[in-house]
Amino acid sequence: MINDDHWFATCDSHTLCRMGGNGSAALTQIVPLLRYTNDGDSFLDVGCGSGTTIDALQKIKRDVKYKGVDFIEKHINWLKGEYPDYEFAVEDARHLNEADQSWDIVWSRHVIDHLGDFEQAIDEQCRVAKRRVICVLWCDLSDQDEDTLRPIVAGPEDARITYQDEWTNIYSRKKVMKHLENKKGWTIRDFREDCSWDLSRRDKGHDTLLVLDRI
């Protein structure tokens, strides 16, 4: 059994992994799915990537009505072949082709960080969510008044790689919280920072969890 009171400081050895794809079905993925979804929920996975969320849902045996969307067509085509029992579509996180309040749960993980702004994407997720939005950001929020861009780096400390033309947004905590607190019809159910699944901090960074409930 996973002790979700300690999931924000979990070593690699405790990570629930998948084969291939874009990383692991990590505890920062597993625990919010355990805590904030239920069997029978309709579930929209925004920025579904290589299917790690499906793997996580299967790992915890969560039976949801799933649809994955991603703006990269080759990802969607690959997913349709790898996961024929699930629905996928090419969509932009900032302009979702979904009806208002059409999904119980709208989920995104390591997606909004790579967009130009926080507000547009989170507003779209709230628009199409009937009950809950779960957003996992790749990095901590900052103490600055404005957002900043940081190049994506990976690898051990003695062999860092900086990826060319790949950046992540470090969003201002003040701006994010002000936007969410002023969002009519929604309340912040959970907010946590420094939710890293890699205690060494060498690779995946410091996840931030935001859970919003419609009221």
C-alpha positions as CSV (number, residue, x, y, z in Angstrom):
1,M,0.0,0.0,0.0
2,I,1.3,3.5,-0.9
3,N,1.5,5.9,2.0
4,D,0.3,9.0,0.2
5,D,1.4,11.2,3.1
6,H,5.0,10.7,2.0
7,W,4.6,10.4,-1.8
8,F,6.2,13.9,-2.3
9,A,9.6,12.6,-1.2
10,T,9.9,9.1,-2.7
11,C,13.1,7.5,-4.0
12,D,13.5,6.0,-7.5
13,S,13.4,2.6,-5.9
14,H,9.8,3.2,-4.9
15,T,8.7,4.4,-8.4
16,L,6.1,2.4,-10.3
17,C,7.6,2.2,-13.8
18,R,6.4,1.5,-17.2
19,M,8.4,0.2,-20.1
20,G,9.5,2.7,-22.7
21,G,7.5,5.9,-23.4
22,N,8.2,9.2,-21.9
23,G,9.0,8.2,-18.3
24,S,7.5,6.4,-15.4
25,A,4.0,6.0,-13.9
26,A,5.4,7.8,-10.9
27,L,3.9,8.3,-7.5
28,T,3.1,11.9,-8.4
29,Q,0.9,10.3,-11.1
30,I,-0.4,7.3,-9.1
31,V,-1.4,9.1,-5.9
32,P,-3.5,11.9,-7.3
33,L,-5.3,9.3,-9.5
34,L,-5.9,7.1,-6.4
35,R,-7.1,10.0,-4.3
36,Y,-9.1,12.1,-6.8
37,T,-10.7,9.7,-9.3
38,N,-13.4,7.0,-8.9
39,D,-14.5,4.0,-11.0
40,G,-17.1,5.1,-13.5
41,D,-15.7,8.6,-14.0
42,S,-15.4,10.0,-17.5
43,F,-11.7,11.0,-17.8
44,L,-10.1,13.4,-20.3
45,D,-6.3,13.1,-20.4
46,V,-4.9,16.4,-21.9
47,G,-1.5,16.0,-23.4
48,C,-1.6,12.2,-23.2
49,G,1.9,11.8,-24.6
50,S,2.9,8.2,-24.8
51,G,0.2,6.7,-22.6
52,T,1.8,6.8,-19.1
53,T,-1.6,7.9,-17.6
54,I,-3.3,4.9,-19.0
55,D,-0.5,2.7,-17.5
56,A,-1.1,4.4,-14.1
57,L,-4.8,3.9,-14.3
58,Q,-4.3,0.2,-15.1
59,K,-1.8,-0.1,-12.3
60,I,-4.3,1.0,-9.7
61,K,-7.2,-0.8,-11.6
62,R,-9.2,2.4,-11.9
63,D,-12.1,1.8,-14.4
64,V,-12.8,5.1,-16.1
65,K,-14.2,6.2,-19.4
66,Y,-11.0,7.4,-20.9
67,K,-10.1,9.8,-23.8
68,G,-6.6,11.0,-24.5
69,V,-5.8,14.1,-26.5
70,D,-2.5,15.5,-27.7
71,F,-1.5,18.1,-30.3
72,I,1.2,15.8,-31.8
73,E,-0.5,13.6,-34.4
74,K,2.2,10.9,-34.5
75,H,1.7,10.4,-30.8
76,I,-2.0,9.9,-31.3
77,N,-1.5,7.5,-34.2
78,W,1.0,5.4,-32.1
79,L,-1.4,5.4,-29.1
80,K,-4.2,4.1,-31.3
81,G,-2.1,1.1,-32.2
82,E,-0.8,0.5,-28.7
83,Y,-4.0,1.0,-26.8
84,P,-6.8,0.0,-29.2
85,D,-9.5,-0.1,-26.5
86,Y,-9.1,3.6,-25.7
87,E,-10.2,6.8,-27.5
88,F,-7.7,9.3,-28.7
89,A,-7.9,12.6,-30.7
90,V,-5.6,15.3,-31.9
91,E,-6.4,18.4,-29.9
92,D,-4.7,21.5,-28.6
93,A,-4.7,22.0,-24.8
94,R,-5.5,25.7,-25.3
95,H,-8.4,25.0,-27.6
96,L,-10.1,21.7,-26.7
97,N,-12.7,20.3,-29.0
98,E,-14.9,19.2,-26.1
99,A,-18.3,20.4,-25.0
100,D,-18.7,22.4,-21.8
101,Q,-18.8,20.3,-18.6
102,S,-18.5,17.1,-20.7
103,W,-15.9,15.2,-18.5
104,D,-16.1,14.4,-14.8
105,I,-12.3,14.6,-14.5
106,V,-9.9,16.6,-16.7
107,W,-6.3,15.7,-16.1
108,S,-3.0,17.1,-17.3
109,R,0.6,16.2,-16.3
110,H,3.7,18.0,-17.4
111,V,1.7,19.8,-20.1
112,I,0.8,23.4,-19.1
113,D,4.5,24.1,-18.2
114,H,5.4,24.0,-21.9
115,L,2.7,26.4,-23.0
116,G,3.0,30.2,-23.3
117,D,0.8,30.9,-20.4
118,F,-1.0,29.2,-17.5
119,E,-4.4,30.9,-17.7
120,Q,-5.6,29.8,-21.1
121,A,-4.9,26.2,-20.6
122,I,-6.3,25.9,-17.1
123,D,-9.4,27.8,-18.2
124,E,-10.0,25.4,-21.0
125,Q,-9.7,22.4,-18.6
126,C,-12.2,24.1,-16.3
127,R,-14.6,24.8,-19.1
128,V,-14.8,21.1,-20.1
129,A,-14.7,19.6,-16.6
130,K,-18.0,18.7,-14.9
131,R,-16.5,18.0,-11.5
132,R,-12.7,18.2,-11.1
133,V,-9.5,19.4,-12.7
134,I,-6.2,17.7,-11.7
135,C,-3.1,19.5,-13.0
136,V,0.5,18.3,-12.3
137,L,3.1,20.8,-13.2
138,W,6.7,19.7,-13.9
139,C,8.4,22.3,-11.7
140,D,7.9,24.4,-8.6
141,L,6.1,27.7,-8.8
142,S,8.4,30.7,-8.2
143,D,8.4,33.5,-5.7
144,Q,8.7,36.1,-8.5
145,D,6.0,38.4,-9.6
146,E,6.2,37.3,-13.2
147,D,6.7,34.0,-15.0
148,T,10.1,32.9,-16.2
149,L,11.4,30.5,-18.8
150,R,14.0,27.9,-18.0
151,P,15.8,25.6,-20.5
152,I,15.2,21.9,-20.1
153,V,18.2,20.0,-18.7
154,A,18.6,16.4,-17.8
155,G,21.2,13.9,-16.7
156,P,23.5,13.4,-13.8
157,E,25.2,16.5,-12.3
158,D,28.6,15.7,-13.9
159,A,27.0,15.2,-17.4
160,R,24.2,17.7,-17.8
161,I,22.5,18.0,-21.1
162,T,20.7,21.2,-22.1
163,Y,18.1,20.5,-24.8
164,Q,18.2,23.1,-27.6
165,D,14.9,25.0,-28.2
166,E,13.2,23.2,-25.3
167,W,12.0,25.3,-22.4
168,T,9.6,25.1,-19.5
169,N,7.7,27.9,-17.8
170,I,8.3,28.5,-14.2
171,Y,5.1,30.2,-13.2
172,S,4.7,32.8,-10.6
173,R,3.0,31.4,-7.5
174,K,1.4,34.8,-6.9
175,K,-0.1,34.9,-10.4
176,V,-1.3,31.3,-10.4
177,M,-3.0,31.5,-7.0
178,K,-4.6,34.8,-7.8
179,H,-6.1,33.3,-11.0
180,L,-7.4,30.2,-9.3
181,E,-8.8,32.0,-6.2
182,N,-10.7,34.4,-8.5
183,K,-12.0,31.7,-10.7
184,K,-15.8,31.8,-10.4
185,G,-17.5,28.5,-9.7
186,W,-14.3,26.7,-8.6
187,T,-12.5,26.0,-5.4
188,I,-8.9,24.8,-4.7
189,R,-9.2,21.2,-3.3
190,D,-5.5,20.5,-3.0
191,F,-2.3,22.4,-3.7
192,R,1.2,20.9,-3.0
193,E,4.7,21.9,-4.2
194,D,7.9,19.9,-4.3
195,C,6.2,16.7,-5.2
196,S,9.3,15.0,-6.7
197,W,9.4,11.3,-7.3
198,D,13.2,11.4,-7.7
199,L,14.7,12.2,-4.3
200,S,18.1,12.9,-5.9
201,R,16.5,15.8,-7.9
202,R,18.8,14.9,-10.8
203,D,16.2,14.6,-13.5
204,K,12.5,15.1,-13.2
205,G,12.4,18.2,-11.1
206,H,9.9,19.3,-8.5
207,D,6.3,18.6,-9.4
208,T,3.5,20.9,-8.3
209,L,0.0,19.5,-7.8
210,L,-3.2,21.5,-8.3
211,V,-6.7,20.0,-7.8
212,L,-9.7,22.2,-8.5
213,D,-13.4,21.3,-7.7
214,R,-16.4,22.8,-9.3
215,I,-18.8,24.3,-6.8
